[in-house]
């Protein structure tokens, strides 16, 4: 039995979306700083660091469908979603803290690698327990075609707004450069002690956001103990798992988003090395550039619903990907053709030295991440549409299973992608633990960063053309 759901107000959507802030801090904290932390603080070579991250991502991907099946078949006084959201969120905060602090206390490289891998696995498992039911909850509380885009847009707006304060502002708050004993300026993200403070404060914020989300959506924690359980065993799991992969509409969305996500991962992971070693941004400049990308992502996510209302979902996706490709190739054209050099055009504002090249870089990167800010929530709303179509056809609610396999495909690609990123770093000549890289290595990683993402995103554009659903077809199917 499905409980009737009233149309959510904007405030109600924001109460739900706050929960994505907890996920944003945890996941984007790992995405933004884990490779730097593992290679430059713990001293692991890029290959081993890539293995530690990719194994955890692959584990995360594999456990997502299992969690989706468990959540869909859970019957409790508080429903099938809220118990997991609360427990998973609190465990994510604890394991996040441990990842950034405990490995620093260890000695040999082998032990450090094992600890980093273990705590990374703990973070990913907790996020699975939290995020799969959380995503499914969003599918259920906003069942309308255009409202799904509205909810997902607000959700990813909160995601990136939180990422702005916990990511872009992490440099002035946690990783501001300092003078060492020799009088040389050291990048703050290369100082081990900064990660301890980052872990404590962000862990507390995660707990607060999870608690606010659970309390703010408590009206949807409905007693479902009287609902029939159609299958909660291994055989039933495999039946559901394979059935979703036989859903051609779902597969089209999965493949499109996997390719787009792969492009975003390559850009997101390599850009941190570009900031430090090629562009040589100060802490303030890092905040301007990285924060600008996040705010662009957030702004475009928040306005996704307007584009969907005017053009529908597939055209909105094309708009986002064209904007992203323009930004990525623009960086290549400006900074690798000799049109502009790093640290060009210095000027002072409020006592801080800023470069004209930094502002140009920030503007083009905002185009990339702004375009991604349309693609990500759009894909999530598309899979919600596909899940609704399946429920209409079969009478079975499998929102968590669809959400889980959606993230499974994305994370499986991410596991492969992080290894490719590690290979790119090695190919570029990036040396583990080095406070400086050779000019050639810095130029190489910048070139790879600027060109790989846009080329792969163009491939995603081609795949999106095959998606057949629009507002008219979904009305015909679901009404």
ABEGO torsion letter per residue (X at the ends): XBBBBBBBBAAAAAAAAAAAAAAAAAAAAAAAAAAAAAAAAAGBBAAAAAAAAAAAAAAAAAAAAAAAAAAAABBBAAEAAAAAAAAAAAAAAAAAAAAAAAAAABBBAAAAAAAAAAAAAAAAAAAAAAAAAAAAAAAAABABAAAAAAAAAAAAAAAAAAAAAAAAAAAAAAABBBBBAAGBBBBAAABAAAAAAAAAAAAAAAAAAAAAAAAAAAAABBBAAABBBAEBBAAAAAAAAAAAAABAAAAAAAAAAAAAAAAAAAAAAAAAAAAAAAAGBBAAAAAAAAAAAAAAAAAAAAAAAAAAAAAEAAAAAAAAAAAAAAAAAAAAAAAAAGABBBGBGBBBBGGBBBBAAAAAAAAAAAAAAAAAAAAAAAAAAAAAAAAAAAAAAAGBBAAAAAAAAAAAAAAAAAAAAAAAAAAAAAAAGBBBGBABBBAAAAAAAAAAAAAAAAAAAAAAAAAAAABABBAAAAAAAAX
